[in-house]
């Protein structure tokens, strides 16, 4: 057997591997921090408004499936939909000048006013009202939803 060469230096590959892994970890952490910062700057109001309206429509659908269509069950959701429809223009300020958007948001408010002036008293009536509200929502969503 031959003896190891005393002038040979130990390999630096372990150090290079450690620095590579450290760089990847620090890069991943920095990327996550930057993405979270950018996400925090985003205005969440439009998505939140649509989520709240969707939730109230889902609750109306659930009430209808459970045959709970009396006024005390459905009016709070209809009123909440009307109240949140007031915020549509403010939530989508960049679309406020678009005539199609203004017409669609105005139509949503008019639909909710009609519904609240003569609320449905049966599940069949609630189904018709939900279709009417859905058409009003679709008027805007088909043109502006991403």
Beta strands, then each sheet from edge to edge (+ up, - down):
end
